[in-house]
Every structure is written in C-alpha cells, then in structure tokens.
C-alpha cells in the first residue's frame, strides 16, 4: 500500500479551504478533503512512521501565509508560503530520498486545491472571482497526516501532531 503525506492545518483554516472545495470542486469527483500534499507516494513502513514521528516531536506549530492563487488549467489552488514548511519538506525529502517518486522529487510548491477537474472556462471564472476578493491570510501548521491511498479516496492512517499540539 502507498501512503500520501499531508500537512495538518489549524481547524479554522481547514474549514475555510474545505468550504471552498465543497463549493467549487465537481461534487461527483470530490473524494477527499482539502489538503496540502507534502509527498504523493510514500511506502507503508515503520521507517517512514519513525521519521515522521521524530520530525513532529522536534517541531512546534508554525505560521504560514496564503500568498496568492494558482491557475491549474482545469482548477484553482491557493499558494502557501512558509520558510518553516520548505525546511520541513527538505528535511523529509532527504530522509525519504531513496523512496521518493519522480513526482515527489520535483520542486515543492505548497498549495491547497479548491477546484480541479472543472472546465477551463469554469476554472477561469473562479480564478477571477477569488482574485477580486483575495487577501493574504495566516494558516497554522499543526502536524502531519499520513493517509492510505485507496485508489481514489484516502483513509487517515496516522496523525503526527507537532510537539505543542
């Protein structure tokens, strides 16, 4: 089984992203909650669990900024910026370097998708709507979530809360 690693966000931010995803992601294709993917494919091993536990234990929750919007062609995502997030990703990428997929070896561009698999026209309309009212906002990273990939939907396997959480 392969696993997906996401960053856990504070509850108000998660609810905000999820509300947008529910409103704009085609309902029949929306099988998972809004999320910030850190790694798309990790093996289901004790070594991965241990590395994630250590990374979480040495880290306090940290602030991130929603810095803008990203057009995906058939959807829209919010860009997320944080030096602490980039450092965490680099640390984990080094720990998992032997197991990373080609996709996970690419440059990490943190984002949260609120629309995908829509028509390009619909995506352009949403982008314009969101850009018109866009304001930066702070999001807090509070942990890591490891999900079992089930061929579409995901199932939460483990949560690794940052030490103060």
KOLMI-394641 format. One record per residue (C-alpha): residue in three letters; x, y, z negated. Coordinates in steps of 0.2 Angstrom, whole numbers, padded with zeros to 4 digits, always signed. Layout:
ALAXYZ
...
! end
This chain:
UNK+0000+0000+0000
UNK+0006+0018+0004
UNK+0003+0032-0008
UNK+0001+0051-0005
UNK+0008+0064-0017
UNK-0001+0080-0020
UNK+0002+0095-0032
UNK-0012+0096-0045
UNK-0018+0114-0047
UNK-0027+0123-0061
UNK-0046+0119-0061
UNK-0052+0136-0056
UNK-0041+0136-0040
UNK-0045+0118-0036
UNK-0064+0123-0037
UNK-0061+0138-0026
UNK-0052+0128-0012
UNK-0064+0114-0014
UNK-0079+0126-0012
UNK-0071+0132+0004
UNK-0068+0115+0011
UNK-0085+0109+0007
UNK-0092+0124+0016
UNK-0081+0123+0032
UNK-0074+0105+0034
UNK-0086+0095+0045
UNK-0095+0085+0032
UNK-0095+0068+0041
UNK-0076+0069+0042
UNK-0073+0076+0024
UNK-0067+0061+0014
UNK-0055+0069+0002
UNK-0055+0084-0009
UNK-0045+0100-0006
UNK-0027+0097-0009
UNK-0009+0102-0007
UNK+0001+0087+0000
UNK+0019+0086-0005
UNK+0023+0069+0003
UNK+0011+0059+0015
UNK+0019+0042+0013
UNK+0027+0035-0002
UNK+0030+0017-0007
UNK+0020+0010-0022
UNK+0035+0006-0033
UNK+0040+0008-0051
UNK+0055+0019-0045
UNK+0043+0031-0037
UNK+0032+0032-0053
UNK+0048+0034-0064
UNK+0055+0048-0053
UNK+0038+0057-0054
UNK+0036+0055-0072
UNK+0054+0062-0075
UNK+0050+0077-0063
UNK+0034+0081-0073
UNK+0042+0079-0090
UNK+0055+0092-0087
UNK+0044+0105-0079
UNK+0031+0117-0086
UNK+0016+0123-0076
UNK+0021+0136-0064
UNK+0013+0150-0054
UNK+0011+0150-0035
UNK+0004+0163-0023
UNK-0009+0161-0009
UNK+0001+0171+0003
UNK-0009+0170+0019
UNK-0019+0160+0032
UNK-0013+0147+0045
UNK-0022+0143+0060
UNK-0021+0124+0064
UNK-0029+0124+0081
UNK-0044+0115+0075
UNK-0045+0121+0057
UNK-0038+0134+0045
UNK-0027+0132+0029
UNK-0021+0144+0016
UNK-0002+0146+0014
UNK+0005+0144-0003
UNK+0022+0151-0008
UNK+0032+0147-0024
UNK+0051+0145-0026
UNK+0047+0133-0040
UNK+0037+0122-0028
UNK+0050+0122-0015
UNK+0063+0117-0028
UNK+0052+0103-0034
UNK+0049+0097-0017
UNK+0068+0097-0013
UNK+0072+0088-0029
UNK+0059+0074-0025
UNK+0064+0073-0007
UNK+0082+0069-0012
UNK+0075+0056-0025
UNK+0065+0048-0011
UNK+0076+0051+0004
UNK+0078+0033+0008
UNK+0059+0030+0009
UNK+0053+0046+0017
UNK+0043+0045+0034
UNK+0048+0056+0049
UNK+0033+0067+0044
UNK+0040+0069+0026
UNK+0057+0073+0032
UNK+0051+0089+0041
UNK+0052+0106+0034
UNK+0040+0108+0019
UNK+0027+0121+0022
UNK+0015+0121+0007
UNK-0003+0124+0012
UNK-0021+0119+0007
UNK-0033+0114+0022
UNK-0050+0121+0020
UNK-0056+0116+0038
UNK-0049+0103+0051
UNK-0056+0093+0065
UNK-0068+0108+0070
UNK-0069+0115+0087
UNK-0056+0128+0091
UNK-0069+0141+0093
UNK-0076+0137+0076
UNK-0059+0137+0068
UNK-0055+0154+0076
UNK-0071+0161+0069
UNK-0067+0155+0051
UNK-0049+0162+0053
UNK-0056+0179+0057
UNK-0069+0178+0043
UNK-0056+0173+0030
UNK-0043+0186+0036
UNK-0055+0200+0035
UNK-0058+0197+0016
UNK-0041+0190+0012
UNK-0032+0195-0004
UNK-0017+0186-0012
UNK-0022+0176-0027
UNK-0012+0166-0040
UNK-0013+0147-0042
UNK-0005+0137-0056
UNK+0003+0121-0053
UNK-0001+0109-0067
UNK+0005+0092-0062
UNK+0007+0079-0048
UNK-0006+0067-0042
UNK-0002+0050-0034
UNK-0016+0043-0023
UNK-0018+0026-0015
UNK-0021+0029+0004
UNK-0036+0018+0009
UNK-0037+0021+0027
UNK-0047+0037+0026
UNK-0052+0040+0008
UNK-0040+0041-0006
UNK-0041+0034-0024
UNK-0032+0043-0038
UNK-0018+0030-0044
UNK-0009+0041-0057
UNK-0008+0059-0064
UNK+0009+0066-0070
UNK+0005+0082-0080
UNK+0018+0095-0082
UNK+0025+0095-0100
UNK+0015+0109-0106
UNK-0001+0102-0099
! end
